[in-house]
């Protein structure tokens, strides 16, 4: 049986990191790994892995999905997300202000 892994964010949305070494950074999501529940944000620089003497490899820094929140660009604040049904369509909205995304 195939399970569907749900996340509160989508590719291209603006988010803020709320915990960890990159706390406070705001950026857009470039990639989502749904199985591991991790995201890659464009504002965070990649890590450098040294393989041998002269070789270096850049690895994108992945953040767990629970450590990010959606960023409300209108009010310049992060907020939790809720869902409403409007005209038989499921819409996402910010819980603090009620703005529909």
C-alpha positions as CSV (number, residue, x, y, z in Angstrom):
1,X,0.0,0.0,0.0
2,X,1.4,3.4,-1.0
3,X,1.1,6.1,1.6
4,X,0.7,9.8,0.8
5,X,3.0,12.0,2.8
6,X,1.4,15.4,3.5
7,X,3.3,18.6,4.0
8,X,2.1,22.1,4.9
9,X,4.5,23.7,2.3
10,X,5.0,23.5,-1.5
11,X,7.8,24.1,-3.8
12,X,8.3,27.8,-4.5
13,X,6.7,29.1,-1.3
14,X,8.5,31.6,1.0
15,X,9.4,30.2,4.4
16,X,11.4,31.1,7.5
17,X,13.6,28.7,9.5
18,X,12.5,28.6,13.1
19,X,15.2,26.4,14.7
20,X,18.7,25.1,14.2
21,X,21.9,26.8,13.1
22,X,20.1,28.7,10.3
23,X,17.4,30.1,12.5
24,X,15.8,33.3,11.1
25,X,16.8,32.8,7.5
26,X,14.0,33.6,5.0
27,X,14.0,32.0,1.5
28,X,12.1,30.1,-1.1
29,X,11.8,26.3,-1.2
30,X,13.6,24.8,-4.2
31,X,13.2,21.1,-3.5
32,X,11.2,18.8,-1.2
33,X,12.1,15.3,-0.2
34,X,8.7,13.9,0.9
35,X,10.1,10.5,2.1
36,X,12.6,12.0,4.5
37,X,10.4,15.1,5.1
38,X,13.2,17.6,4.3
39,X,13.4,20.7,2.2
40,X,16.1,22.7,0.5
41,X,15.9,26.5,0.8
42,X,17.7,28.8,-1.8
43,X,18.9,31.3,0.8
44,X,21.0,28.7,2.7
45,X,24.4,28.1,1.3
46,X,25.4,24.5,0.6
47,X,27.9,22.5,2.8
48,X,31.3,21.6,1.4
49,X,32.4,18.0,1.6
50,X,36.1,17.3,1.1
51,X,36.6,13.9,-0.6
52,X,40.4,13.8,-1.2
53,X,43.2,16.4,-1.3
54,X,42.1,18.5,-4.2
55,X,38.5,17.4,-4.6
56,X,35.5,19.2,-3.0
57,X,31.8,18.6,-3.4
58,X,29.0,20.9,-2.5
59,X,26.1,19.2,-0.8
60,X,22.8,21.2,-0.4
61,X,21.8,21.8,3.2
62,X,18.5,20.0,4.0
63,X,16.2,21.2,6.8
64,X,13.5,19.1,8.4
65,X,10.0,20.2,7.5
66,X,9.0,20.8,11.1
67,X,11.7,23.4,11.5
68,X,10.2,25.9,9.0
69,X,7.1,28.1,8.9
70,X,5.4,29.9,6.0
71,X,6.3,33.6,5.7
72,X,3.6,36.2,5.2
73,X,5.1,38.8,2.9
74,X,2.2,41.3,3.4
75,X,2.6,41.5,7.2
76,X,6.3,40.6,7.4
77,X,5.8,37.8,10.0
78,X,5.7,34.0,10.0
79,X,2.4,32.2,10.8
80,X,0.9,28.8,11.1
81,X,-1.3,27.5,8.3
82,X,-4.9,26.4,8.3
83,X,-7.3,25.1,5.6
84,X,-10.8,26.3,4.6
85,X,-13.3,25.2,2.0
86,X,-14.4,28.2,-0.2
87,X,-16.7,27.4,-3.1
88,X,-16.0,23.7,-2.8
89,X,-12.2,24.3,-3.1
90,X,-9.7,23.7,-0.3
91,X,-7.7,26.9,0.3
92,X,-4.7,27.5,2.6
93,X,-4.7,30.6,4.9
94,X,-2.5,32.2,7.6
95,X,-4.0,31.6,11.1
96,X,-2.7,34.9,12.6
97,X,-4.3,37.2,10.0
98,X,-6.7,35.1,8.0
99,X,-5.1,35.9,4.6
100,X,-5.7,33.3,2.0
101,X,-2.6,32.1,0.2
